[in-house]
Amino acid sequence: MLNNFMDPAILFFVFGVTAGLLKSNLEIPPPISKFLSLYLLMALGLKGGFALAQSGLTLEVAKGLGAALCLAVLVPLAGYQILKRLTGEFDAAAIAATYGSVSAVTFMTAVQFLDANQVSFSGHMSAAMAIMESPAILLAVFWVNTIRSKSQLEANQHGLKQTLHESLTDGAQLLLLGAMVVGILSGENGKEMMAPFSVDLFKGMLAFFLLDMGLTAAKNFPLLKGQSPMLLAYATVGPLVHSGLALLLGNLLNLSLGDCFLLMVLAASASYIAVPAALKLAIPEASPSLYLGLSLGLTFPLNIIFGIPFYFFVAQKALT
C-alpha cells in the first residue's frame, strides 16, 4: 500500500486535495480537464484494442465481459433495495445508479498500478468498463418512472428509449469503444506507431488529471456535511462488498489475477461524471449533492489512495 501511495500520480491527487482544502486558487481550466479525460479514454481504448488484436476473441474474453455485465446488474439492484430504506426512493435510485456504474479514472489508475507491478491483464477489460457504465442508469430510470406512475407524475417521465440513446451515444463511451476498434484494426503496426502517444505520455497525463480530480474532490467534501451516517457507511463499506462480489465471480470463472483485480476495482468504483450528468436529466427529483458528494467526496478518494492496493492484496491472497 505504501508503494502505491508514493506513486507520483497518487501523490499529485493528494496534493490536489490538499490544495483544495487550503482553498488555493490553483485550478485546471475546464477545457484542459476535458482534454485530459478524452486523452486518457483514447489511450486506454487503444491499449485494449491492441491487446485484443493480439489475443483474439476467446472464452476468456467472453467470461470477463459476462462477469462485468452480471455485476453491472447485480450491484445497482442490491444497492437500491438497501438505499430505499435509508433515504427517499428518488435519491435511492440515483445513488444506486451512481454506485452501480463505474469510474473510468479509478480504472485507469488501477491499470497503471498493474503496469507498475508488471502484472498482466486482458485488453477486453476496457470493454468491460464500457459495458458496466449503462445498465445502472437504465435500471434507475425504470425505477423512478414506476414511482412517478404510482404518483401520477407522468409529465416528468424520462423515456427509456431516450435514456438508452443518451447512454449508448455518450461521447466518452463512444471514444473508448472507437479507440478500441482502431486498436483492433491496426494491430501491432498501430501499436508501434501510437506508442509515443498512448504509452509514453499516459503516466504524466494521468498524474495531471488526478491533480485536477484532487482539487474537485476537495470541493465536494462540504457536500458530505449533515448526511446520514448510514449513507456515509454505504459509500465506505458498499465498495468493499461490491469488490468482494467481483472477487467471488472472478474466482468462480477462473479469471487471471490482473483481470479479477480490475473487475474488483470496477465493481467498487462509483461514477461521478457520466451517470451524474444523465441523472440531472433523468431524475431531477434526486439531490446531486447527495449522490455526487458520496461518490466524488468519499468513495473516489478512498479507492484511489487505499482501495486499489487493498483490492490487489486481497485478490493476490485469494487467487494465488
Secondary structure, DSSP 4 states (H G I P E B T S, - for coil): -HHHHTSHHHHHHHHHHHHHHTT------HHHHHHHHHHHHHHHHHHHHHHHHHH-S-HHHHHHHHHHHHHHHHHHHHHHHHHTTTS-HHHHHHHHHHHHS--HHHHHHHHHHHHHTT----TTHHHHHHHTTSHHHHHHHHHHHHHHHHHT-GGG---HHHHHHHHHT-HHHHHHHHHHHHHHHHHHHHHHHHHHHHTTTHHHHHHHHHHHHHHHHHHHGGGGTT--HHHHHHHHHHHHHHHHHHHHHHHHTT--HHHHHHHHHHHH---SSHHHHHHHHH-TTS-HHHHHHHIIIIIHHHIIIIIHHHHHHHHHHHH-
